């Protein structure tokens, strides 16, 4: 998918995080990486919050019954992240 040229890199990254975490394929590792990404700078946190507001507005515009993110306790991700399962090891 082409990247919109009008978006700054932090905004594109923040939107990519939202898409990943709302995909149903997100893992706990993804959520932990997002926490680290948001903590990099106030600009990262601001870009994420702006992206969340944009995502919510899109959901409302589409008439979604459920907002893409929970309303309690700040900017939380909806749904739950899953742990990646490591392959079973066999001992030889």
N, C-alpha and C positions, 0 to 999 in steps of 0.2 A: 504494500500500500504506500503511495507516495506521501511524503511528509509535507504538510502545508508550510510554504516558505514564510508566511507572515507570523508564525509562532516562534518565540525564542526557544533556545534549546532546553531550558529548565521547564518551560510549560509543556513542550513535547514529551519530555521525560516523565513529568507528573501525570500527564494523560495516559502515557504508556503504562505506568504503574496501575492506574485505575482499571484500564482495560484488562491487564494481566490478572489483577486480584478479583475482578468481577467475572472472569472467564469460567469459573468453576474448576479450573485446573491449578489454582494457586496452592502453594505449600506453606508450611510454617516457615521454611527457609526464605521464601519470597517475602512473607510478612516481616521477618526479621531484617531482611535487606532493605525493605521500604523504611523501616524505623531508622536504620543507619543513614539512608539517603536523606530523609527529612531532617536529620540532626546535623547534616554537613554545614548548613548555614541558615540564617534567617530567610534568605532568598529561596532556598529549597523548600522550607516549610511554607512560605507564602505561595510559592508556585503550586504546591500540593493543595493548599486550601482553596486557591482560585480554581484549580481543576475540579475539585469536589463540588464547588458551587456551580460550575459549568455543567458537570454531569447531572447534578440534581435538576437544574433548569431544563436540561434536555429531557429528563424523565418526566418532569411535570408537563412539558410541552407535548410530549407524546401521550399524555394521559395515563401514565403508569400509576397503578394503585399503590405501589410500594416504592418509596424513594430508594435510590441505589445504595444509600448509606444510612446507617442507624442515626437517629437524632440525639440520642443520649450521650453525654460525656464528650463533646467535641466532635472532631472529624474521625469517626471510626469507620472501619470497613464492614460492609454487610456480609453475612455468611461466615463461614469458618474456613480457615486454612487447613490443609491436610498435610500430614507428614509424608515425605517420600519414603517408600519402603526400600530398604537396601536388599539386594539379592541374598538369598539364603546361602550361607557358606557351608561347604561340606569339608569335613576333615578327612584327609587321606593318610 
